[in-house]
Amino acid sequence: MVEQRPTEKSWARATLNMLAVVMIFAGIAAAGGLIAALAGGFEGWAIVAAIAVIVLFAGGFLAVREGAKRRARESNTVVYAPDNTDQLFDVDPNTGERTPRRS
C-alpha cells in the first residue's frame, strides 16, 4: 500500500481549495445575473454583475493556480507500508530506496 504522508496544514489547503471552487460557482451565478440584467434592461445592475463575474472568475482561477504551484513545491515523499502494518518505510522518490520510517 502506498500513500502520501499527511501534512500538518491539510485543513488549510482544503479550505483554500473549497473557497476557490465556491468563487468559480459564484462567478457562474453572477454570469446568470448578468444575462438576466441585460435581458431586463437594467444597465446599472448589468455593470455590477459584469464586474462581479470578472472578479470572481479571476479570483477563483488565481486561487486554483496558487494551489497547483503549492502542490508542486511540496515534497513528494511516499510512505510504503508492507503487509505488516507495524512496519513503515519511507521511499525516496528519486532512487526508490526504502528506509525504516522514524516516527
Secondary structure, 3 states (H helix, E strand, C coil): CEEECCCCCHHHHHHHHHHHHHHHHHHHHHHHHHHHHHHHCCHHHHHHHHHHHHHHHHHHHHHHHHHHHHHHHCCCCEEECCCCCCCCEEECCCCCCEEECCC
